[in-house]
Amino acid sequence: MSREDLIRSLRALGFEGPYCGTNHEYLLRGDTTLRVPNACRDGIDGDLLIRLLRQARVSPEEWRNLR
């Protein structure tokens, strides 16, 4: 998955941003702040995606409903 697709999907789930941080951009939803990795040459792999979704407090059902 590309970084842009990840951001687009998270925004569809109610996140705002991305905003500039000191080292990474971040997205906000309520009291949840999610740091977004910098551009990855090969995209975001499954393991990283799972970790990001846990940090974002996005359930697997929420994520599947986007697709």
PDB file of N, CA, C and O in Angstrom:
ATOM      1  N   MET A   1       0.848  -1.168   0.000  1.00  0.00           N
ATOM      2  CA  MET A   1       0.000   0.000   0.000  1.00  0.00           C
ATOM      3  C   MET A   1       0.895   1.234   0.000  1.00  0.00           C
ATOM      4  O   MET A   1       1.912   1.274   0.692  1.00  0.00           O
ATOM      5  N   SER A   2       0.520   2.211  -0.759  1.00  0.00           N
ATOM      6  CA  SER A   2       1.308   3.442  -0.784  1.00  0.00           C
ATOM      7  C   SER A   2       0.949   4.318   0.411  1.00  0.00           C
ATOM      8  O   SER A   2      -0.114   4.169   1.013  1.00  0.00           O
ATOM      9  N   ARG A   3       1.832   5.208   0.735  1.00  0.00           N
ATOM     10  CA  ARG A   3       1.612   6.152   1.844  1.00  0.00           C
ATOM     11  C   ARG A   3       0.377   7.012   1.568  1.00  0.00           C
ATOM     12  O   ARG A   3      -0.417   7.283   2.468  1.00  0.00           O
ATOM     13  N   GLU A   4       0.231   7.432   0.320  1.00  0.00           N
ATOM     14  CA  GLU A   4      -0.910   8.275  -0.053  1.00  0.00           C
ATOM     15  C   GLU A   4      -2.223   7.526   0.105  1.00  0.00           C
ATOM     16  O   GLU A   4      -3.214   8.100   0.558  1.00  0.00           O
ATOM     17  N   ASP A   5      -2.240   6.232  -0.268  1.00  0.00           N
ATOM     18  CA  ASP A   5      -3.455   5.430  -0.089  1.00  0.00           C
ATOM     19  C   ASP A   5      -3.791   5.261   1.391  1.00  0.00           C
ATOM     20  O   ASP A   5      -4.960   5.305   1.776  1.00  0.00           O
ATOM     21  N   LEU A   6      -2.763   5.069   2.217  1.00  0.00           N
ATOM     22  CA  LEU A   6      -2.980   4.952   3.658  1.00  0.00           C
ATOM     23  C   LEU A   6      -3.607   6.229   4.203  1.00  0.00           C
ATOM     24  O   LEU A   6      -4.595   6.168   4.935  1.00  0.00           O
ATOM     25  N   ILE A   7      -3.057   7.363   3.862  1.00  0.00           N
ATOM     26  CA  ILE A   7      -3.583   8.646   4.347  1.00  0.00           C
ATOM     27  C   ILE A   7      -5.014   8.850   3.857  1.00  0.00           C
ATOM     28  O   ILE A   7      -5.874   9.287   4.622  1.00  0.00           O
ATOM     29  N   ARG A   8      -5.271   8.541   2.604  1.00  0.00           N
ATOM     30  CA  ARG A   8      -6.619   8.692   2.045  1.00  0.00           C
ATOM     31  C   ARG A   8      -7.618   7.811   2.810  1.00  0.00           C
ATOM     32  O   ARG A   8      -8.719   8.257   3.134  1.00  0.00           O
ATOM     33  N   SER A   9      -7.238   6.580   3.093  1.00  0.00           N
ATOM     34  CA  SER A   9      -8.118   5.658   3.826  1.00  0.00           C
ATOM     35  C   SER A   9      -8.362   6.130   5.253  1.00  0.00           C
ATOM     36  O   SER A   9      -9.491   6.076   5.741  1.00  0.00           O
ATOM     37  N   LEU A  10      -7.311   6.591   5.924  1.00  0.00           N
ATOM     38  CA  LEU A  10      -7.471   7.067   7.299  1.00  0.00           C
ATOM     39  C   LEU A  10      -8.340   8.323   7.350  1.00  0.00           C
ATOM     40  O   LEU A  10      -9.111   8.509   8.292  1.00  0.00           O
ATOM     41  N   ARG A  11      -8.219   9.171   6.355  1.00  0.00           N
ATOM     42  CA  ARG A  11      -9.078  10.360   6.313  1.00  0.00           C
ATOM     43  C   ARG A  11     -10.541   9.954   6.115  1.00  0.00           C
ATOM     44  O   ARG A  11     -11.443  10.596   6.653  1.00  0.00           O
ATOM     45  N   ALA A  12     -10.773   8.895   5.349  1.00  0.00           N
ATOM     46  CA  ALA A  12     -12.136   8.404   5.169  1.00  0.00           C
ATOM     47  C   ALA A  12     -12.706   7.866   6.485  1.00  0.00           C
ATOM     48  O   ALA A  12     -13.922   7.816   6.667  1.00  0.00           O
ATOM     49  N   LEU A  13     -11.817   7.467   7.398  1.00  0.00           N
ATOM     50  CA  LEU A  13     -12.234   6.979   8.716  1.00  0.00           C
ATOM     51  C   LEU A  13     -12.342   8.094   9.751  1.00  0.00           C
ATOM     52  O   LEU A  13     -12.577   7.825  10.929  1.00  0.00           O
ATOM     53  N   GLY A  14     -12.173   9.342   9.322  1.00  0.00           N
ATOM     54  CA  GLY A  14     -12.371  10.463  10.231  1.00  0.00           C
ATOM     55  C   GLY A  14     -11.110  11.132  10.736  1.00  0.00           C
ATOM     56  O   GLY A  14     -11.193  12.056  11.545  1.00  0.00           O
ATOM     57  N   PHE A  15      -9.939  10.694  10.284  1.00  0.00           N
ATOM     58  CA  PHE A  15      -8.701  11.350  10.694  1.00  0.00           C
ATOM     59  C   PHE A  15      -8.543  12.655   9.934  1.00  0.00           C
ATOM     60  O   PHE A  15      -9.002  12.788   8.800  1.00  0.00           O
ATOM     61  N   GLU A  16      -7.893  13.611  10.567  1.00  0.00           N
ATOM     62  CA  GLU A  16      -7.605  14.906   9.944  1.00  0.00           C
ATOM     63  C   GLU A  16      -6.108  15.034   9.780  1.00  0.00           C
ATOM     64  O   GLU A  16      -5.338  14.492  10.573  1.00  0.00           O
ATOM     65  N   GLY A  17      -5.702  15.742   8.764  1.00  0.00           N
ATOM     66  CA  GLY A  17      -4.283  15.938   8.513  1.00  0.00           C
ATOM     67  C   GLY A  17      -3.922  15.393   7.150  1.00  0.00           C
ATOM     68  O   GLY A  17      -4.806  15.134   6.333  1.00  0.00           O
ATOM     69  N   PRO A  18      -2.693  15.221   6.902  1.00  0.00           N
ATOM     70  CA  PRO A  18      -1.564  15.173   7.817  1.00  0.00           C
ATOM     71  C   PRO A  18      -1.047  16.567   8.174  1.00  0.00           C
ATOM     72  O   PRO A  18      -1.113  17.512   7.389  1.00  0.00           O
ATOM     73  N   TYR A  19      -0.536  16.641   9.385  1.00  0.00           N
ATOM     74  CA  TYR A  19       0.085  17.863   9.895  1.00  0.00           C
ATOM     75  C   TYR A  19       1.578  17.620  10.046  1.00  0.00           C
ATOM     76  O   TYR A  19       2.021  16.488  10.240  1.00  0.00           O
ATOM     77  N   CYS A  20       2.343  18.695   9.954  1.00  0.00           N
ATOM     78  CA  CYS A  20       3.799  18.571  10.074  1.00  0.00           C
ATOM     79  C   CYS A  20       4.200  18.440  11.539  1.00  0.00           C
ATOM     80  O   CYS A  20       3.780  19.227  12.388  1.00  0.00           O
ATOM     81  N   GLY A  21       5.018  17.433  11.816  1.00  0.00           N
ATOM     82  CA  GLY A  21       5.603  17.250  13.136  1.00  0.00           C
ATOM     83  C   GLY A  21       7.093  17.525  13.045  1.00  0.00           C
ATOM     84  O   GLY A  21       7.565  18.053  12.038  1.00  0.00           O
ATOM     85  N   THR A  22       7.827  17.178  14.071  1.00  0.00           N
ATOM     86  CA  THR A  22       9.263  17.434  14.049  1.00  0.00           C
ATOM     87  C   THR A  22       9.987  16.483  13.104  1.00  0.00           C
ATOM     88  O   THR A  22      10.833  16.921  12.324  1.00  0.00           O
ATOM     89  N   ASN A  23       9.670  15.176  13.158  1.00  0.00           N
ATOM     90  CA  ASN A  23      10.321  14.205  12.283  1.00  0.00           C
ATOM     91  C   ASN A  23       9.356  13.512  11.334  1.00  0.00           C
ATOM     92  O   ASN A  23       9.763  13.048  10.269  1.00  0.00           O
ATOM     93  N   HIS A  24       8.093  13.438  11.701  1.00  0.00           N
ATOM     94  CA  HIS A  24       7.085  12.754  10.887  1.00  0.00           C
ATOM     95  C   HIS A  24       5.830  13.596  10.836  1.00  0.00           C
ATOM     96  O   HIS A  24       5.563  14.398  11.731  1.00  0.00           O
ATOM     97  N   GLU A  25       5.064  13.405   9.777  1.00  0.00           N
ATOM     98  CA  GLU A  25       3.741  13.992   9.745  1.00  0.00           C
ATOM     99  C   GLU A  25       2.835  13.133  10.618  1.00  0.00           C
ATOM    100  O   GLU A  25       3.156  11.981  10.906  1.00  0.00           O
ATOM    101  N   TYR A  26       1.711  13.690  11.035  1.00  0.00           N
ATOM    102  CA  TYR A  26       0.797  12.940  11.882  1.00  0.00           C
ATOM    103  C   TYR A  26      -0.644  13.271  11.509  1.00  0.00           C
ATOM    104  O   TYR A  26      -0.931  14.316  10.925  1.00  0.00           O
ATOM    105  N   LEU A  27      -1.537  12.357  11.862  1.00  0.00           N
ATOM    106  CA  LEU A  27      -2.968  12.510  11.662  1.00  0.00           C
ATOM    107  C   LEU A  27      -3.644  12.508  13.018  1.00  0.00           C
ATOM    108  O   LEU A  27      -3.131  11.921  13.971  1.00  0.00           O
ATOM    109  N   LEU A  28      -4.797  13.164  13.112  1.00  0.00           N
ATOM    110  CA  LEU A  28      -5.542  13.249  14.370  1.00  0.00           C
ATOM    111  C   LEU A  28      -6.977  12.776  14.176  1.00  0.00           C
ATOM    112  O   LEU A  28      -7.603  13.045  13.150  1.00  0.00           O
ATOM    113  N   ARG A  29      -7.490  12.061  15.191  1.00  0.00           N
ATOM    114  CA  ARG A  29      -8.913  11.732  15.269  1.00  0.00           C
ATOM    115  C   ARG A  29      -9.254  11.686  16.750  1.00  0.00           C
ATOM    116  O   ARG A  29      -8.813  10.789  17.469  1.00  0.00           O
ATOM    117  N   GLY A  30     -10.030  12.644  17.198  1.00  0.00           N
ATOM    118  CA  GLY A  30     -10.358  12.727  18.621  1.00  0.00           C
ATOM    119  C   GLY A  30      -9.087  12.886  19.435  1.00  0.00           C
ATOM    120  O   GLY A  30      -8.304  13.807  19.200  1.00  0.00           O
ATOM    121  N   ASP A  31      -8.877  11.983  20.399  1.00  0.00           N
ATOM    122  CA  ASP A  31      -7.674  12.055  21.225  1.00  0.00           C
ATOM    123  C   ASP A  31      -6.562  11.138  20.713  1.00  0.00           C
ATOM    124  O   ASP A  31      -5.580  10.904  21.419  1.00  0.00           O
ATOM    125  N   THR A  32      -6.708  10.618  19.491  1.00  0.00           N
ATOM    126  CA  THR A  32      -5.713   9.721  18.909  1.00  0.00           C
ATOM    127  C   THR A  32      -4.818  10.481  17.944  1.00  0.00           C
ATOM    128  O   THR A  32      -5.295  11.150  17.027  1.00  0.00           O
ATOM    129  N   THR A  33      -3.516  10.367  18.165  1.00  0.00           N
ATOM    130  CA  THR A  33      -2.519  10.945  17.268  1.00  0.00           C
ATOM    131  C   THR A  33      -1.742   9.800  16.639  1.00  0.00           C
ATOM    132  O   THR A  33      -1.218   8.940  17.346  1.00  0.00           O
ATOM    133  N   LEU A  34      -1.665   9.785  15.313  1.00  0.00           N
ATOM    134  CA  LEU A  34      -0.976   8.716  14.601  1.00  0.00           C
ATOM    135  C   LEU A  34       0.140   9.305  13.760  1.00  0.00           C
ATOM    136  O   LEU A  34      -0.102  10.095  12.848  1.00  0.00           O
ATOM    137  N   ARG A  35       1.368   8.910  14.078  1.00  0.00           N
ATOM    138  CA  ARG A  35       2.506   9.324  13.255  1.00  0.00           C
ATOM    139  C   ARG A  35       2.501   8.511  11.971  1.00  0.00           C
ATOM    140  O   ARG A  35       2.350   7.289  11.997  1.00  0.00           O
ATOM    141  N   VAL A  36       2.667   9.198  10.852  1.00  0.00           N
ATOM    142  CA  VAL A  36       2.670   8.541   9.547  1.00  0.00           C
ATOM    143  C   VAL A  36       4.112   8.410   9.092  1.00  0.00           C
ATOM    144  O   VAL A  36       4.858   9.389   9.122  1.00  0.00           O
ATOM    145  N   PRO A  37       4.523   7.205   8.665  1.00  0.00           N
ATOM    146  CA  PRO A  37       5.902   7.036   8.226  1.00  0.00           C
ATOM    147  C   PRO A  37       6.209   7.903   7.012  1.00  0.00           C
ATOM    148  O   PRO A  37       5.333   8.203   6.200  1.00  0.00           O
ATOM    149  N   ASN A  38       7.462   8.292   6.912  1.00  0.00           N
ATOM    150  CA  ASN A  38       7.889   9.035   5.732  1.00  0.00           C
ATOM    151  C   ASN A  38       7.783   8.125   4.521  1.00  0.00           C
ATOM    152  O   ASN A  38       7.612   6.913   4.650  1.00  0.00           O
ATOM    153  N   ALA A  39       7.886   8.717   3.358  1.00  0.00           N
ATOM    154  CA  ALA A  39       7.721   7.951   2.118  1.00  0.00           C
ATOM    155  C   ALA A  39       8.597   6.705   2.120  1.00  0.00           C
ATOM    156  O   ALA A  39       9.809   6.783   2.322  1.00  0.00           O
ATOM    157  N   CYS A  40       7.975   5.569   1.896  1.00  0.00           N
ATOM    158  CA  CYS A  40       8.686   4.296   1.820  1.00  0.00           C
ATOM    159  C   CYS A  40       8.843   3.935   0.351  1.00  0.00           C
ATOM    160  O   CYS A  40       7.890   4.005  -0.426  1.00  0.00           O
ATOM    161  N   ARG A  41      10.029   3.557  -0.010  1.00  0.00           N
ATOM    162  CA  ARG A  41      10.303   3.239  -1.409  1.00  0.00           C
ATOM    163  C   ARG A  41       9.418   2.090  -1.902  1.00  0.00           C
ATOM    164  O   ARG A  41       8.892   2.139  -3.014  1.00  0.00           O
ATOM    165  N   ASP A  42       9.260   1.067  -1.076  1.00  0.00           N
ATOM    166  CA  ASP A  42       8.492  -0.106  -1.475  1.00  0.00           C
ATOM    167  C   ASP A  42       7.057  -0.068  -0.967  1.00  0.00           C
ATOM    168  O   ASP A  42       6.337  -1.057  -1.103  1.00  0.00           O
ATOM    169  N   GLY A  43       6.632   1.022  -0.399  1.00  0.00           N
ATOM    170  CA  GLY A  43       5.289   1.119   0.143  1.00  0.00           C
ATOM    171  C   GLY A  43       5.229   0.612   1.576  1.00  0.00           C
ATOM    172  O   GLY A  43       6.255   0.300   2.180  1.00  0.00           O
ATOM    173  N   ILE A  44       4.029   0.534   2.108  1.00  0.00           N
ATOM    174  CA  ILE A  44       3.820   0.103   3.491  1.00  0.00           C
ATOM    175  C   ILE A  44       3.402  -1.363   3.448  1.00  0.00           C
ATOM    176  O   ILE A  44       2.376  -1.713   2.864  1.00  0.00           O
ATOM    177  N   ASP A  45       4.212  -2.213   4.077  1.00  0.00           N
ATOM    178  CA  ASP A  45       3.919  -3.648   4.046  1.00  0.00           C
ATOM    179  C   ASP A  45       2.843  -4.006   5.078  1.00  0.00           C
ATOM    180  O   ASP A  45       2.432  -3.167   5.879  1.00  0.00           O
ATOM    181  N   GLY A  46       2.405  -5.247   5.041  1.00  0.00           N
ATOM    182  CA  GLY A  46       1.315  -5.699   5.900  1.00  0.00           C
ATOM    183  C   GLY A  46       1.594  -5.562   7.376  1.00  0.00           C
ATOM    184  O   GLY A  46       0.713  -5.156   8.134  1.00  0.00           O
ATOM    185  N   ASP A  47       2.825  -5.899   7.814  1.00  0.00           N
ATOM    186  CA  ASP A  47       3.156  -5.814   9.241  1.00  0.00           C
ATOM    187  C   ASP A  47       3.086  -4.378   9.745  1.00  0.00           C
ATOM    188  O   ASP A  47       2.539  -4.110  10.814  1.00  0.00           O
ATOM    189  N   LEU A  48       3.644  -3.462   8.965  1.00  0.00           N
ATOM    190  CA  LEU A  48       3.608  -2.053   9.362  1.00  0.00           C
ATOM    191  C   LEU A  48       2.171  -1.543   9.357  1.00  0.00           C
ATOM    192  O   LEU A  48       1.781  -0.786  10.246  1.00  0.00           O
ATOM    193  N   LEU A  49       1.391  -1.945   8.378  1.00  0.00           N
ATOM    194  CA  LEU A  49      -0.009  -1.519   8.310  1.00  0.00           C
ATOM    195  C   LEU A  49      -0.775  -1.980   9.548  1.00  0.00           C
ATOM    196  O   LEU A  49      -1.545  -1.210  10.121  1.00  0.00           O
ATOM    197  N   ILE A  50      -0.570  -3.227   9.960  1.00  0.00           N
ATOM    198  CA  ILE A  50      -1.246  -3.752  11.149  1.00  0.00           C
ATOM    199  C   ILE A  50      -0.867  -2.939  12.386  1.00  0.00           C
ATOM    200  O   ILE A  50      -1.731  -2.597  13.193  1.00  0.00           O
ATOM    201  N   ARG A  51       0.419  -2.629  12.538  1.00  0.00           N
ATOM    202  CA  ARG A  51       0.857  -1.829  13.701  1.00  0.00           C
ATOM    203  C   ARG A  51       0.238  -0.438  13.672  1.00  0.00           C
ATOM    204  O   ARG A  51      -0.206   0.067  14.704  1.00  0.00           O
ATOM    205  N   LEU A  52       0.205   0.187  12.488  1.00  0.00           N
ATOM    206  CA  LEU A  52      -0.368   1.527  12.378  1.00  0.00           C
ATOM    207  C   LEU A  52      -1.864   1.521  12.707  1.00  0.00           C
ATOM    208  O   LEU A  52      -2.358   2.425  13.381  1.00  0.00           O
ATOM    209  N   LEU A  53      -2.577   0.509  12.234  1.00  0.00           N
ATOM    210  CA  LEU A  53      -4.014   0.445  12.510  1.00  0.00           C
ATOM    211  C   LEU A  53      -4.290   0.214  13.987  1.00  0.00           C
ATOM    212  O   LEU A  53      -5.265   0.744  14.520  1.00  0.00           O
ATOM    213  N   ARG A  54      -3.451  -0.563  14.655  1.00  0.00           N
ATOM    214  CA  ARG A  54      -3.608  -0.742  16.107  1.00  0.00           C
ATOM    215  C   ARG A  54      -3.386   0.577  16.825  1.00  0.00           C
ATOM    216  O   ARG A  54      -4.155   0.942  17.714  1.00  0.00           O
ATOM    217  N   GLN A  55      -2.330   1.295  16.441  1.00  0.00           N
ATOM    218  CA  GLN A  55      -2.047   2.589  17.073  1.00  0.00           C
ATOM    219  C   GLN A  55      -3.171   3.574  16.806  1.00  0.00           C
ATOM    220  O   GLN A  55      -3.477   4.416  17.651  1.00  0.00           O
ATOM    221  N   ALA A  56      -3.790   3.472  15.627  1.00  0.00           N
ATOM    222  CA  ALA A  56      -4.869   4.388  15.254  1.00  0.00           C
ATOM    223  C   ALA A  56      -6.202   3.990  15.877  1.00  0.00           C
ATOM    224  O   ALA A  56      -7.191   4.714  15.762  1.00  0.00           O
ATOM    225  N   ARG A  57      -6.220   2.814  16.547  1.00  0.00           N
ATOM    226  CA  ARG A  57      -7.446   2.286  17.147  1.00  0.00           C
ATOM    227  C   ARG A  57      -8.528   2.040  16.102  1.00  0.00           C
ATOM    228  O   ARG A  57      -9.708   2.316  16.321  1.00  0.00           O
ATOM    229  N   VAL A  58      -8.089   1.513  14.959  1.00  0.00           N
ATOM    230  CA  VAL A  58      -8.999   1.160  13.876  1.00  0.00           C
ATOM    231  C   VAL A  58      -9.186  -0.347  13.917  1.00  0.00           C
ATOM    232  O   VAL A  58      -8.213  -1.097  13.857  1.00  0.00           O
ATOM    233  N   SER A  59     -10.417  -0.787  14.016  1.00  0.00           N
ATOM    234  CA  SER A  59     -10.687  -2.218  14.086  1.00  0.00           C
ATOM    235  C   SER A  59     -10.565  -2.836  12.689  1.00  0.00           C
ATOM    236  O   SER A  59     -10.695  -2.142  11.681  1.00  0.00           O
ATOM    237  N   PRO A  60     -10.314  -4.137  12.644  1.00  0.00           N
ATOM    238  CA  PRO A  60     -10.260  -4.809  11.340  1.00  0.00           C
ATOM    239  C   PRO A  60     -11.561  -4.647  10.546  1.00  0.00           C
ATOM    240  O   PRO A  60     -11.534  -4.542   9.320  1.00  0.00           O
ATOM    241  N   GLU A  61     -12.688  -4.626  11.244  1.00  0.00           N
ATOM    242  CA  GLU A  61     -13.975  -4.458  10.566  1.00  0.00           C
ATOM    243  C   GLU A  61     -14.087  -3.078   9.922  1.00  0.00           C
ATOM    244  O   GLU A  61     -14.538  -2.948   8.783  1.00  0.00           O
ATOM    245  N   GLU A  62     -13.669  -2.044  10.669  1.00  0.00           N
ATOM    246  CA  GLU A  62     -13.677  -0.681  10.111  1.00  0.00           C
ATOM    247  C   GLU A  62     -12.835  -0.629   8.837  1.00  0.00           C
ATOM    248  O   GLU A  62     -13.244  -0.047   7.832  1.00  0.00           O
ATOM    249  N   TRP A  63     -11.655  -1.245   8.895  1.00  0.00           N
ATOM    250  CA  TRP A  63     -10.727  -1.200   7.766  1.00  0.00           C
ATOM    251  C   TRP A  63     -11.313  -1.953   6.570  1.00  0.00           C
ATOM    252  O   TRP A  63     -11.239  -1.474   5.438  1.00  0.00           O
ATOM    253  N   ARG A  64     -11.891  -3.119   6.816  1.00  0.00           N
ATOM    254  CA  ARG A  64     -12.474  -3.925   5.730  1.00  0.00           C
ATOM    255  C   ARG A  64     -13.662  -3.212   5.087  1.00  0.00           C
ATOM    256  O   ARG A  64     -13.890  -3.332   3.883  1.00  0.00           O
ATOM    257  N   ASN A  65     -14.412  -2.473   5.894  1.00  0.00           N
ATOM    258  CA  ASN A  65     -15.574  -1.772   5.346  1.00  0.00           C
ATOM    259  C   ASN A  65     -15.195  -0.661   4.381  1.00  0.00           C
ATOM    260  O   ASN A  65     -16.031  -0.220   3.593  1.00  0.00           O
ATOM    261  N   LEU A  66     -13.948  -0.200   4.429  1.00  0.00           N
ATOM    262  CA  LEU A  66     -13.485   0.823   3.494  1.00  0.00           C
ATOM    263  C   LEU A  66     -13.281   0.245   2.109  1.00  0.00           C
ATOM    264  O   LEU A  66     -13.433   0.951   1.112  1.00  0.00           O
ATOM    265  N   ARG A  67     -12.944  -1.009   2.038  1.00  0.00           N
ATOM    266  CA  ARG A  67     -12.567  -1.643   0.757  1.00  0.00           C
ATOM    267  C   ARG A  67     -13.772  -2.053  -0.034  1.00  0.00           C
ATOM    268  O   ARG A  67     -13.635  -2.598  -1.129  1.00  0.00           O
TER     269      ARG A  67
END
